[in-house]
Amino acid sequence: MKIKSVVKVMNFHSLLKVDKARKTAEKYFEYEKELTDFADNIMNNRNLILDKKILKLNENKPALNIYIGNDLGFCGNFNTNVNKAAIEDEESEKIVIGKKILNGKKNVLLAFTKDEYLNNANKIEAIIYDKVENAEISEINLIYNHYYNISKIELVKKKILPLDNGIEKKGHKEDFVIEGDINQILLNIIVLYLTYEIRIATENSFASENVARQMLTKESLRKIDELEEENIRIERKAKNAKSFKKVIENFIKLKSKEGK
């Protein structure tokens, strides 16, 4: 079957990528922990909070939600859940990565394919910089399919700003000698942290999509094989029935000749 050849190619293509993508995602797990601890130390530092007029978000403003899907087909409901969350999200401002996620809808500030993302990351960075500097958002969230391991991939909504949700209160007290505008320094650190978090999530989503695609194409090949076996069984049954009918017809003819 022609479709079987196509699915085999897709399965092989995903299989080649899945191990590399998995290793990349697992590598970023460690990066993410270190990066989050660093940002937490800066943004939730008691000395900076007490002594400096550090940046504040505006709870009365909408959230900025970044939706990450994929560009490839044959991934089952990989995009469906992300797209559903984006459609139901009517209030937040949105940045969309992935051509199969909603585009042209209300409050979409930017929309890229996954392939276009790296070449346009600076545009995302500029929007985040402006929104945080002018306190035009209440929080920033990432919504994507998170790879935990080969058998666990789940849609998550991860708050990456402010860093006060789900992070252990460590009571950072380290003091800093600061030269220059503390707000500009912190703003640049925050934007760097946020853009890297987006990169981490995008890489993680890439691992998830390749795992999902490989599993789905593998299952599709299994079903195609079952269908082919069923067709062979039906053809064999029809052939046997035809042969049996011919035997009966020959037997009847023979009996007819004997009766004459």
C-alpha positions as CSV (number, residue, x, y, z in Angstrom):
1,M,0.0,0.0,0.0
2,K,1.3,3.5,-0.9
3,I,0.1,5.0,2.4
4,K,2.1,2.4,4.3
5,S,5.3,3.5,2.5
6,V,4.6,7.2,3.4
7,V,3.9,6.3,7.1
8,K,7.1,4.2,7.2
9,V,9.1,7.2,6.0
10,M,7.4,9.4,8.6
11,N,8.0,6.9,11.4
12,F,11.7,6.5,10.4
13,H,12.1,10.3,10.2
14,S,10.6,10.7,13.7
15,L,12.7,7.8,15.1
16,L,15.9,9.5,13.9
17,K,14.9,12.8,15.7
18,V,13.3,11.4,18.8
19,D,16.4,10.3,20.6
20,K,18.3,13.6,19.9
21,A,15.2,15.6,20.9
22,R,14.8,13.6,24.1
23,K,18.5,14.1,25.1
24,T,18.2,17.9,24.4
25,A,15.1,18.2,26.5
26,E,16.7,16.3,29.4
27,K,19.8,18.5,29.2
28,Y,17.6,21.6,29.4
29,F,16.0,20.2,32.6
30,E,19.2,21.0,34.5
31,Y,19.7,24.3,32.7
32,E,16.2,25.3,33.7
33,K,16.7,24.5,37.3
34,E,19.9,26.6,37.5
35,L,18.4,29.4,35.6
36,T,15.2,29.6,37.7
37,D,17.3,29.5,40.9
38,F,19.4,32.4,39.6
39,A,16.4,34.5,38.5
40,D,14.6,33.7,41.8
41,N,17.7,34.9,43.7
42,I,17.6,38.3,41.9
43,M,13.8,38.9,41.7
44,N,12.9,37.6,45.2
45,N,16.0,38.9,47.0
46,R,15.0,40.5,50.3
47,N,17.7,43.2,50.1
48,L,16.7,44.3,46.6
49,I,13.0,44.3,47.5
50,L,13.6,46.4,50.7
51,D,16.3,48.7,49.5
52,K,15.5,49.3,45.8
53,K,12.5,50.3,43.7
54,I,12.5,47.0,41.7
55,L,10.3,46.3,38.8
56,K,6.7,45.4,39.6
57,L,4.0,43.9,37.4
58,N,0.4,45.2,37.3
59,E,-2.2,42.8,38.7
60,N,-4.9,44.7,36.9
61,K,-3.5,44.1,33.4
62,P,-4.0,41.0,31.3
63,A,-1.6,38.1,31.3
64,L,0.8,37.4,28.4
65,N,0.4,33.8,27.4
66,I,2.8,32.1,25.0
67,Y,1.4,29.1,23.1
68,I,3.8,26.6,21.6
69,G,2.5,23.9,19.2
70,N,4.2,22.2,16.2
71,D,4.5,22.5,12.5
72,L,4.3,18.8,11.5
73,G,1.4,16.6,10.7
74,F,0.6,13.2,12.0
75,C,0.9,14.1,15.7
76,G,-2.6,13.2,16.8
77,N,-4.1,15.7,19.3
78,F,-0.7,17.3,19.9
79,N,-1.9,20.7,18.7
80,T,-5.6,20.2,19.6
81,N,-5.2,20.7,23.3
82,V,-2.9,23.7,22.9
83,N,-5.2,25.2,20.3
84,K,-8.3,24.6,22.5
85,A,-6.6,26.4,25.4
86,A,-5.7,29.3,23.1
87,I,-9.2,29.6,21.7
88,E,-10.8,29.6,25.2
89,D,-8.3,32.2,26.4
90,E,-10.1,35.4,25.4
91,E,-8.6,37.9,27.8
92,S,-4.9,37.4,27.6
93,E,-2.5,38.8,25.1
94,K,-0.9,36.0,23.1
95,I,2.3,35.0,21.3
96,V,1.9,31.9,19.2
97,I,4.7,29.5,18.1
98,G,3.6,26.8,15.7
99,K,1.7,27.2,12.4
100,K,-1.2,25.0,13.5
101,I,-2.1,27.1,16.5
102,L,-4.7,29.9,16.1
103,N,-3.6,32.9,14.1
104,G,-5.3,36.2,13.3
105,K,-7.5,35.9,16.4
106,K,-8.1,38.5,19.1
107,N,-5.1,39.7,21.1
108,V,-2.5,37.7,19.1
109,L,0.6,40.0,19.2
110,L,2.9,37.7,17.2
111,A,2.6,34.4,15.4
112,F,5.4,32.2,14.0
113,T,5.9,28.8,12.8
114,K,8.3,26.7,14.9
115,D,10.9,26.9,12.1
116,E,10.6,30.7,12.1
117,Y,10.9,31.0,15.9
118,L,14.7,31.3,16.3
119,N,15.0,33.9,13.6
120,N,12.3,36.0,15.3
121,A,13.1,35.5,18.9
122,N,14.3,39.1,19.1
123,K,10.7,40.3,18.3
124,I,9.4,38.3,21.3
125,E,12.2,39.7,23.5
126,A,11.2,43.2,22.4
127,I,7.6,42.7,23.3
128,I,8.4,41.2,26.7
129,Y,10.9,44.0,27.4
130,D,8.2,46.7,26.6
131,K,5.4,44.9,28.5
132,V,7.5,44.4,31.7
133,E,9.2,47.8,31.6
134,N,5.8,49.6,31.4
135,A,3.9,47.2,33.7
136,E,1.4,46.3,31.0
137,I,1.0,42.7,32.1
138,S,0.1,40.9,35.3
139,E,2.0,37.6,34.5
140,I,3.7,35.6,31.7
141,N,2.7,31.9,31.1
142,L,3.9,29.2,28.7
143,I,1.3,26.7,27.4
144,Y,2.8,23.7,25.7
145,N,3.1,19.9,25.7
146,H,5.7,19.1,28.3
147,Y,8.0,16.1,27.9
148,Y,8.7,14.4,31.2
149,N,9.8,11.0,29.8
150,I,9.1,8.7,26.9
151,S,5.7,7.6,28.4
152,K,4.6,10.9,29.9
153,I,3.7,14.0,27.9
154,E,1.2,16.5,29.3
155,L,-0.2,19.9,28.4
156,V,1.1,22.3,31.0
157,K,0.5,26.0,31.8
158,K,3.7,27.2,33.4
159,K,4.0,30.6,35.0
160,I,7.4,32.1,34.3
161,L,6.8,35.6,35.7
162,P,6.4,36.5,38.5
163,L,8.6,33.9,40.2
164,D,6.4,33.4,43.2
165,N,4.2,30.5,42.2
166,G,5.4,26.9,43.0
167,I,8.9,28.0,44.0
168,E,10.1,27.3,47.5
169,K,10.6,30.5,49.5
170,K,14.3,30.5,50.1
171,G,14.6,33.9,51.7
172,H,17.5,35.0,49.5
173,K,19.6,37.6,51.4
174,E,22.7,37.9,49.3
175,D,23.7,41.5,48.9
176,F,24.8,43.1,45.7
177,V,27.0,46.1,44.8
178,I,25.1,47.8,42.0
179,E,26.4,50.4,39.6
180,G,23.8,52.0,37.3
181,D,20.0,51.9,37.1
182,I,18.8,48.9,39.1
183,N,15.6,48.7,37.1
184,Q,17.4,48.6,33.8
185,I,19.8,45.9,35.1
186,L,17.0,43.8,36.5
187,L,14.9,44.3,33.4
188,N,17.6,43.0,31.2
189,I,18.2,40.0,33.5
190,I,14.5,39.3,33.6
191,V,14.1,39.5,29.8
192,L,17.1,37.2,29.3
193,Y,15.7,34.7,31.8
194,L,12.3,34.8,30.1
195,T,13.5,34.4,26.5
196,Y,15.7,31.5,27.6
197,E,12.7,29.9,29.4
198,I,10.8,30.2,26.1
199,R,13.7,28.5,24.3
200,I,13.7,25.7,26.9
201,A,9.9,25.1,26.5
202,T,10.2,25.2,22.7
203,E,13.0,22.5,22.8
204,N,10.9,20.5,25.2
205,S,7.9,20.7,23.0
206,F,10.0,19.6,20.1
207,A,10.9,16.5,22.0
208,S,7.2,15.9,22.8
209,E,6.1,16.2,19.2
210,N,8.7,13.8,17.9
211,V,7.8,11.2,20.6
212,A,4.1,11.7,19.9
213,R,4.7,11.4,16.1
214,Q,6.9,8.3,16.4
215,M,4.4,6.6,18.7
216,L,1.4,7.5,16.4
217,T,3.2,6.4,13.2
218,K,4.2,3.2,14.9
219,E,0.6,2.5,15.9
220,S,-0.6,3.4,12.4
221,L,1.8,0.9,10.9
222,R,0.5,-1.7,13.3
223,K,-3.1,-1.0,12.2
224,I,-2.1,-1.0,8.5
225,D,-0.5,-4.4,9.0
226,E,-3.7,-5.6,10.7
227,L,-5.8,-4.2,7.8
228,E,-3.5,-5.9,5.2
229,E,-3.8,-9.2,7.1
230,E,-7.5,-8.8,7.2
231,N,-7.7,-8.1,3.5
232,I,-5.5,-11.1,2.8
233,R,-7.8,-13.2,4.9
234,I,-10.9,-11.9,3.1
235,E,-9.3,-12.5,-0.3
236,R,-8.2,-16.0,0.7
237,K,-11.8,-16.7,2.0
238,A,-13.3,-15.5,-1.3
239,K,-10.8,-17.5,-3.3
240,N,-11.5,-20.7,-1.3
241,A,-15.3,-20.1,-1.7
242,K,-14.8,-19.7,-5.4
243,S,-12.7,-22.9,-5.6
244,F,-15.3,-24.7,-3.5
245,K,-18.1,-23.5,-5.7
246,K,-16.2,-24.8,-8.8
247,V,-15.7,-28.2,-7.1
248,I,-19.5,-28.4,-6.4
249,E,-20.3,-27.4,-10.0
250,N,-18.0,-30.0,-11.3
251,F,-19.5,-32.6,-9.0
252,I,-23.0,-31.8,-10.1
253,K,-21.9,-32.0,-13.7
254,L,-20.3,-35.4,-13.1
255,K,-23.4,-36.7,-11.4
256,S,-25.6,-35.4,-14.2
257,K,-23.5,-37.4,-16.7
258,E,-23.7,-40.5,-14.6
259,G,-27.5,-40.3,-14.5
260,K,-27.8,-40.2,-18.3
